[in-house]
Amino acid sequence: MSGDPNLDIFRRIVDLKESGQAGVLATVIQAEGSTPARPGIKMLVHADGRRWGTVGGGAIEQMALQEIREILANRASILRKYSLGEESPADDARPTGMWCGGSAAIFFEYIPPALPAVLFGGGHVGRALVTHLRNSDWHLTVVDTRPEIARGVEGADRVLTVNHAEFLTAENVPPGSFVVIATHSHQLDLQIAETLLAAGLEPAYIGMIASRRKARTILDHLLAKFPGHAMLERLYTPIGLDIGGPAPDEIAVSIVAEMQALRYGKRGNRHLRFAASANSSPTEAS
């Protein structure tokens, strides 16, 4: 296996997924006639432009790279056929201007980035969340200012001991991220929520562990400080689907279920949350 030219590509795909980036894997699936493209050869291209491997070089590779740029923009896989000869190509083949005299088909597989999830708090619930999320294509970052607690978190992509105010930037929390606030302190939970809203970030989901009383108190405070803030509609507290269970793993399952439901646009699930309004009772959201 050490001589397999694709072995490095497979390793790079793992690295790509662990980095949370998008990429495209181009694989020659068919080649006929005289062509430098051989069935099975691959080229991996990261969204930042780095690439490994080849689909044959020359004009066909340059056309493949242009195709990959479009795929990264459109986020969709595609099959393309190419003509490498002077004769008129088939209707579904793209001329390359090469004189090899063959043809090739390349499958371009879009590899989506793992969805960023930021977990504030590496305690019992935070560790349970990592356990349940790490195999479901999430890029997991755990933030906890307590080094002794952070050292106990296993399985996350990143474990940081920075202050939340330093961490909450667009680079660390890109649009569409999922944020879970589950620290050891109610006051710290509130501070994280305030900083998140003040920073103008746009996560798809902000979940906060809370009793109904704590949730009401925090929401009233946030409504007063950030009236009409759009992100308040994405605040889910008490967090998780209403499936019951007080143990950390059971709470984590309810949170993961809520995150997955929102991620895939599922409707009809009962979410325990307070609406960002003057209502004094929890509402159901789907």
C-alpha beads as a LAMMPS data file, in Angstrom:
LAMMPS data file: protein, C-alpha beads

286 atoms
285 bonds

1 atom types
1 bond types

-500.0 500.0 xlo xhi
-500.0 500.0 ylo yhi
-500.0 500.0 zlo zhi

Masses

1 110.0

Atoms # bond

1 1 1 0.000 0.000 0.000
2 1 1 2.964 2.353 0.477
3 1 1 3.264 2.657 -3.318
4 1 1 -0.378 3.585 -3.846
5 1 1 -0.434 7.150 -5.248
6 1 1 -3.928 7.648 -3.838
7 1 1 -2.966 6.749 -0.268
8 1 1 -1.853 10.303 0.474
9 1 1 -5.113 11.586 -1.004
10 1 1 -7.140 9.449 1.404
11 1 1 -5.127 10.789 4.319
12 1 1 -5.655 14.326 3.099
13 1 1 -9.425 13.754 2.948
14 1 1 -9.363 12.816 6.634
15 1 1 -7.327 15.945 7.369
16 1 1 -9.796 17.999 5.346
17 1 1 -12.779 16.747 7.341
18 1 1 -10.985 17.300 10.634
19 1 1 -10.100 20.866 9.637
20 1 1 -13.726 21.810 9.045
21 1 1 -13.006 22.987 5.480
22 1 1 -14.755 22.223 2.203
23 1 1 -13.057 20.556 -0.741
24 1 1 -13.553 18.651 -3.986
25 1 1 -12.272 15.190 -4.874
26 1 1 -11.865 14.702 -8.629
27 1 1 -11.630 11.060 -9.758
28 1 1 -11.068 9.820 -13.307
29 1 1 -13.729 7.122 -13.687
30 1 1 -13.301 6.385 -17.395
31 1 1 -10.531 6.865 -19.958
32 1 1 -10.375 5.713 -23.583
33 1 1 -7.756 5.999 -26.266
34 1 1 -4.542 7.947 -25.844
35 1 1 -4.896 10.067 -22.737
36 1 1 -2.793 10.926 -19.683
37 1 1 -5.889 10.459 -17.533
38 1 1 -6.012 6.932 -16.109
39 1 1 -9.046 5.433 -14.391
40 1 1 -8.770 5.728 -10.632
41 1 1 -6.304 8.616 -10.366
42 1 1 -7.465 11.408 -8.102
43 1 1 -6.942 15.047 -7.295
44 1 1 -8.050 16.663 -4.033
45 1 1 -8.483 20.435 -3.886
46 1 1 -9.152 22.405 -0.700
47 1 1 -11.335 25.496 -0.713
48 1 1 -8.209 27.567 -0.005
49 1 1 -6.645 26.351 -3.284
50 1 1 -4.194 23.755 -1.986
51 1 1 -4.231 20.568 -4.016
52 1 1 -2.774 17.080 -4.109
53 1 1 -2.685 14.457 -6.836
54 1 1 -3.543 14.847 -10.512
55 1 1 -6.158 13.952 -13.121
56 1 1 -3.588 13.843 -15.918
57 1 1 -2.109 17.311 -16.202
58 1 1 -2.250 19.658 -19.158
59 1 1 -5.435 21.256 -20.430
60 1 1 -7.735 18.651 -18.878
61 1 1 -6.365 19.414 -15.428
62 1 1 -6.743 23.163 -15.930
63 1 1 -10.357 22.621 -16.996
64 1 1 -10.859 20.394 -13.966
65 1 1 -9.540 23.115 -11.666
66 1 1 -11.973 25.615 -13.187
67 1 1 -14.777 23.102 -12.697
68 1 1 -13.738 22.687 -9.065
69 1 1 -13.926 26.430 -8.443
70 1 1 -17.505 26.397 -9.694
71 1 1 -18.353 23.312 -7.626
72 1 1 -17.050 24.979 -4.470
73 1 1 -19.306 27.942 -5.218
74 1 1 -22.364 25.802 -6.057
75 1 1 -21.708 23.088 -3.428
76 1 1 -22.827 20.238 -5.665
77 1 1 -21.106 17.153 -7.111
78 1 1 -21.054 16.642 -10.882
79 1 1 -19.855 14.280 -13.649
80 1 1 -18.014 15.731 -16.642
81 1 1 -16.747 14.145 -19.872
82 1 1 -13.821 15.519 -21.862
83 1 1 -12.545 15.013 -25.423
84 1 1 -8.779 14.946 -25.851
85 1 1 -8.690 14.668 -29.627
86 1 1 -9.173 16.762 -32.747
87 1 1 -12.264 14.889 -33.857
88 1 1 -15.677 16.286 -33.000
89 1 1 -16.464 15.368 -29.424
90 1 1 -19.634 13.649 -28.329
91 1 1 -22.500 15.951 -27.464
92 1 1 -21.902 15.545 -23.731
93 1 1 -18.084 15.875 -23.890
94 1 1 -16.147 19.097 -23.523
95 1 1 -13.274 19.733 -25.958
96 1 1 -9.922 20.323 -24.265
97 1 1 -7.845 21.315 -27.289
98 1 1 -5.448 18.449 -26.546
99 1 1 -4.229 16.182 -29.377
100 1 1 -3.900 12.940 -27.450
101 1 1 -6.832 11.411 -29.290
102 1 1 -8.723 9.988 -26.339
103 1 1 -11.517 10.853 -23.951
104 1 1 -12.007 10.879 -20.221
105 1 1 -14.774 11.177 -17.636
106 1 1 -14.170 12.770 -14.242
107 1 1 -16.456 12.653 -11.243
108 1 1 -16.179 15.736 -9.057
109 1 1 -17.311 14.990 -5.506
110 1 1 -18.066 18.005 -3.341
111 1 1 -16.903 17.389 0.220
112 1 1 -18.842 19.736 2.497
113 1 1 -17.219 21.211 5.554
114 1 1 -18.144 19.734 8.879
115 1 1 -20.703 22.028 10.490
116 1 1 -19.085 24.136 13.240
117 1 1 -20.392 23.542 16.739
118 1 1 -19.049 25.571 19.655
119 1 1 -19.630 24.206 23.144
120 1 1 -19.055 26.618 26.010
121 1 1 -18.420 24.408 29.008
122 1 1 -16.451 21.182 29.224
123 1 1 -18.280 19.729 32.204
124 1 1 -20.489 16.648 32.329
125 1 1 -22.956 17.815 29.672
126 1 1 -20.240 19.277 27.438
127 1 1 -18.283 16.022 27.454
128 1 1 -21.439 14.034 26.778
129 1 1 -22.237 16.316 23.837
130 1 1 -18.806 15.663 22.332
131 1 1 -19.384 11.926 22.672
132 1 1 -22.692 12.089 20.813
133 1 1 -21.733 14.665 18.175
134 1 1 -18.237 13.656 17.146
135 1 1 -19.333 10.955 14.701
136 1 1 -22.005 13.048 12.963
137 1 1 -19.918 15.378 10.773
138 1 1 -19.621 18.288 13.184
139 1 1 -16.450 20.285 13.742
140 1 1 -16.403 20.530 17.538
141 1 1 -14.774 23.271 19.572
142 1 1 -15.016 23.210 23.352
143 1 1 -14.234 26.406 25.260
144 1 1 -13.662 26.308 29.014
145 1 1 -11.480 28.681 31.014
146 1 1 -10.668 25.985 33.594
147 1 1 -7.552 24.053 32.465
148 1 1 -8.285 21.109 34.750
149 1 1 -11.732 20.703 33.153
150 1 1 -10.514 21.266 29.599
151 1 1 -7.947 18.499 30.010
152 1 1 -10.775 16.041 30.634
153 1 1 -12.475 16.679 27.281
154 1 1 -11.725 13.981 24.707
155 1 1 -12.839 13.684 21.098
156 1 1 -13.321 17.362 20.198
157 1 1 -11.480 18.920 17.262
158 1 1 -10.359 21.818 19.451
159 1 1 -10.329 22.354 23.202
160 1 1 -9.492 25.911 24.214
161 1 1 -8.984 27.621 27.554
162 1 1 -9.456 31.176 26.303
163 1 1 -11.838 33.805 27.615
164 1 1 -15.154 33.806 25.769
165 1 1 -14.753 37.470 24.785
166 1 1 -11.479 36.622 23.018
167 1 1 -12.988 33.604 21.299
168 1 1 -16.209 35.111 19.942
169 1 1 -15.100 36.312 16.520
170 1 1 -16.394 35.645 13.015
171 1 1 -13.398 33.397 12.392
172 1 1 -14.231 31.145 15.333
173 1 1 -18.024 31.360 14.984
174 1 1 -18.796 31.655 11.254
175 1 1 -22.379 32.203 10.058
176 1 1 -24.486 29.089 10.412
177 1 1 -22.599 27.715 13.403
178 1 1 -24.322 25.996 16.304
179 1 1 -23.510 27.352 19.755
180 1 1 -24.270 25.601 23.048
181 1 1 -23.857 27.505 26.319
182 1 1 -23.498 25.121 29.255
183 1 1 -20.928 26.524 31.670
184 1 1 -20.639 26.127 35.436
185 1 1 -21.968 29.652 36.074
186 1 1 -25.312 31.311 35.347
187 1 1 -23.588 34.679 35.256
188 1 1 -21.008 33.396 32.771
189 1 1 -23.777 31.943 30.601
190 1 1 -25.381 35.382 30.462
191 1 1 -22.068 37.084 29.690
192 1 1 -21.417 34.690 26.805
193 1 1 -24.877 35.337 25.367
194 1 1 -24.421 39.104 25.693
195 1 1 -20.999 39.032 24.027
196 1 1 -22.302 36.811 21.242
197 1 1 -25.158 39.192 20.453
198 1 1 -23.011 42.312 20.759
199 1 1 -20.407 40.874 18.382
200 1 1 -22.933 40.752 15.548
201 1 1 -22.309 37.073 14.862
202 1 1 -24.908 34.975 13.039
203 1 1 -25.043 31.405 14.353
204 1 1 -27.940 29.262 13.224
205 1 1 -28.585 28.096 16.763
206 1 1 -27.850 29.337 20.268
207 1 1 -28.801 26.789 22.910
208 1 1 -28.517 27.517 26.618
209 1 1 -28.989 25.063 29.458
210 1 1 -31.428 26.544 31.943
211 1 1 -34.401 25.928 34.139
212 1 1 -37.514 27.752 33.026
213 1 1 -36.975 30.326 35.754
214 1 1 -33.349 30.957 34.724
215 1 1 -34.368 31.075 31.069
216 1 1 -37.054 33.671 31.795
217 1 1 -34.662 35.833 33.798
218 1 1 -31.918 35.710 31.165
219 1 1 -34.290 36.307 28.281
220 1 1 -35.858 39.316 30.016
221 1 1 -32.375 40.744 30.501
222 1 1 -31.391 40.139 26.870
223 1 1 -34.646 41.595 25.554
224 1 1 -34.058 44.740 27.564
225 1 1 -30.437 45.074 26.441
226 1 1 -30.907 43.979 22.810
227 1 1 -34.495 44.891 21.866
228 1 1 -35.450 43.478 18.490
229 1 1 -32.145 41.664 17.985
230 1 1 -32.655 39.087 15.230
231 1 1 -30.435 36.485 16.915
232 1 1 -32.781 36.281 19.905
233 1 1 -35.140 34.281 17.712
234 1 1 -32.385 31.661 17.457
235 1 1 -31.978 31.347 21.214
236 1 1 -33.249 28.018 22.505
237 1 1 -33.620 27.884 26.259
238 1 1 -34.408 25.640 28.045
239 1 1 -32.283 23.712 25.579
240 1 1 -33.147 20.443 23.847
241 1 1 -36.160 18.493 22.682
242 1 1 -38.677 17.650 25.370
243 1 1 -37.810 13.947 25.619
244 1 1 -37.063 13.774 29.341
245 1 1 -34.146 12.463 31.390
246 1 1 -31.986 14.309 33.964
247 1 1 -28.622 12.570 33.456
248 1 1 -25.885 14.381 31.453
249 1 1 -26.034 11.810 28.644
250 1 1 -29.818 12.081 28.484
251 1 1 -29.639 15.876 28.387
252 1 1 -26.991 15.638 25.666
253 1 1 -29.215 13.361 23.584
254 1 1 -32.066 15.892 23.789
255 1 1 -29.717 18.701 22.712
256 1 1 -28.232 16.696 19.846
257 1 1 -31.743 15.784 18.677
258 1 1 -32.698 19.462 18.642
259 1 1 -29.529 20.448 16.785
260 1 1 -30.008 17.716 14.192
261 1 1 -33.678 18.627 13.684
262 1 1 -32.795 22.266 13.049
263 1 1 -29.798 21.332 10.903
264 1 1 -31.963 19.305 8.533
265 1 1 -35.030 21.548 8.639
266 1 1 -37.299 18.983 10.255
267 1 1 -40.671 20.218 11.429
268 1 1 -43.140 19.117 14.044
269 1 1 -40.595 18.549 16.813
270 1 1 -41.409 19.943 20.206
271 1 1 -38.699 22.367 21.230
272 1 1 -38.793 23.789 24.737
273 1 1 -37.757 27.374 24.247
274 1 1 -38.794 30.872 25.157
275 1 1 -39.766 33.032 22.235
276 1 1 -37.946 36.343 22.006
277 1 1 -41.005 38.333 22.922
278 1 1 -42.795 39.623 25.967
279 1 1 -44.570 36.287 26.458
280 1 1 -44.147 34.969 29.967
281 1 1 -44.461 31.274 29.166
282 1 1 -42.491 28.804 27.058
283 1 1 -43.609 28.334 23.496
284 1 1 -43.260 25.442 21.113
285 1 1 -41.156 26.005 18.047
286 1 1 -40.639 23.722 15.124

Bonds

1 1 1 2
2 1 2 3
3 1 3 4
4 1 4 5
5 1 5 6
6 1 6 7
7 1 7 8
8 1 8 9
9 1 9 10
10 1 10 11
11 1 11 12
12 1 12 13
13 1 13 14
14 1 14 15
15 1 15 16
16 1 16 17
17 1 17 18
18 1 18 19
19 1 19 20
20 1 20 21
21 1 21 22
22 1 22 23
23 1 23 24
24 1 24 25
25 1 25 26
26 1 26 27
27 1 27 28
28 1 28 29
29 1 29 30
30 1 30 31
31 1 31 32
32 1 32 33
33 1 33 34
34 1 34 35
35 1 35 36
36 1 36 37
37 1 37 38
38 1 38 39
39 1 39 40
40 1 40 41
41 1 41 42
42 1 42 43
43 1 43 44
44 1 44 45
45 1 45 46
46 1 46 47
47 1 47 48
48 1 48 49
49 1 49 50
50 1 50 51
51 1 51 52
52 1 52 53
53 1 53 54
54 1 54 55
55 1 55 56
56 1 56 57
57 1 57 58
58 1 58 59
59 1 59 60
60 1 60 61
61 1 61 62
62 1 62 63
63 1 63 64
64 1 64 65
65 1 65 66
66 1 66 67
67 1 67 68
68 1 68 69
69 1 69 70
70 1 70 71
71 1 71 72
72 1 72 73
73 1 73 74
74 1 74 75
75 1 75 76
76 1 76 77
77 1 77 78
78 1 78 79
79 1 79 80
80 1 80 81
81 1 81 82
82 1 82 83
83 1 83 84
84 1 84 85
85 1 85 86
86 1 86 87
87 1 87 88
88 1 88 89
89 1 89 90
90 1 90 91
91 1 91 92
92 1 92 93
93 1 93 94
94 1 94 95
95 1 95 96
96 1 96 97
97 1 97 98
98 1 98 99
99 1 99 100
100 1 100 101
101 1 101 102
102 1 102 103
103 1 103 104
104 1 104 105
105 1 105 106
106 1 106 107
107 1 107 108
108 1 108 109
109 1 109 110
110 1 110 111
111 1 111 112
112 1 112 113
113 1 113 114
114 1 114 115
115 1 115 116
116 1 116 117
117 1 117 118
118 1 118 119
119 1 119 120
120 1 120 121
121 1 121 122
122 1 122 123
123 1 123 124
124 1 124 125
125 1 125 126
126 1 126 127
127 1 127 128
128 1 128 129
129 1 129 130
130 1 130 131
131 1 131 132
132 1 132 133
133 1 133 134
134 1 134 135
135 1 135 136
136 1 136 137
137 1 137 138
138 1 138 139
139 1 139 140
140 1 140 141
141 1 141 142
142 1 142 143
143 1 143 144
144 1 144 145
145 1 145 146
146 1 146 147
147 1 147 148
148 1 148 149
149 1 149 150
150 1 150 151
151 1 151 152
152 1 152 153
153 1 153 154
154 1 154 155
155 1 155 156
156 1 156 157
157 1 157 158
158 1 158 159
159 1 159 160
160 1 160 161
161 1 161 162
162 1 162 163
163 1 163 164
164 1 164 165
165 1 165 166
166 1 166 167
167 1 167 168
168 1 168 169
169 1 169 170
170 1 170 171
171 1 171 172
172 1 172 173
173 1 173 174
174 1 174 175
175 1 175 176
176 1 176 177
177 1 177 178
178 1 178 179
179 1 179 180
180 1 180 181
181 1 181 182
182 1 182 183
183 1 183 184
184 1 184 185
185 1 185 186
186 1 186 187
187 1 187 188
188 1 188 189
189 1 189 190
190 1 190 191
191 1 191 192
192 1 192 193
193 1 193 194
194 1 194 195
195 1 195 196
196 1 196 197
197 1 197 198
198 1 198 199
199 1 199 200
200 1 200 201
201 1 201 202
202 1 202 203
203 1 203 204
204 1 204 205
205 1 205 206
206 1 206 207
207 1 207 208
208 1 208 209
209 1 209 210
210 1 210 211
211 1 211 212
212 1 212 213
213 1 213 214
214 1 214 215
215 1 215 216
216 1 216 217
217 1 217 218
218 1 218 219
219 1 219 220
220 1 220 221
221 1 221 222
222 1 222 223
223 1 223 224
224 1 224 225
225 1 225 226
226 1 226 227
227 1 227 228
228 1 228 229
229 1 229 230
230 1 230 231
231 1 231 232
232 1 232 233
233 1 233 234
234 1 234 235
235 1 235 236
236 1 236 237
237 1 237 238
238 1 238 239
239 1 239 240
240 1 240 241
241 1 241 242
242 1 242 243
243 1 243 244
244 1 244 245
245 1 245 246
246 1 246 247
247 1 247 248
248 1 248 249
249 1 249 250
250 1 250 251
251 1 251 252
252 1 252 253
253 1 253 254
254 1 254 255
255 1 255 256
256 1 256 257
257 1 257 258
258 1 258 259
259 1 259 260
260 1 260 261
261 1 261 262
262 1 262 263
263 1 263 264
264 1 264 265
265 1 265 266
266 1 266 267
267 1 267 268
268 1 268 269
269 1 269 270
270 1 270 271
271 1 271 272
272 1 272 273
273 1 273 274
274 1 274 275
275 1 275 276
276 1 276 277
277 1 277 278
278 1 278 279
279 1 279 280
280 1 280 281
281 1 281 282
282 1 282 283
283 1 283 284
284 1 284 285
285 1 285 286
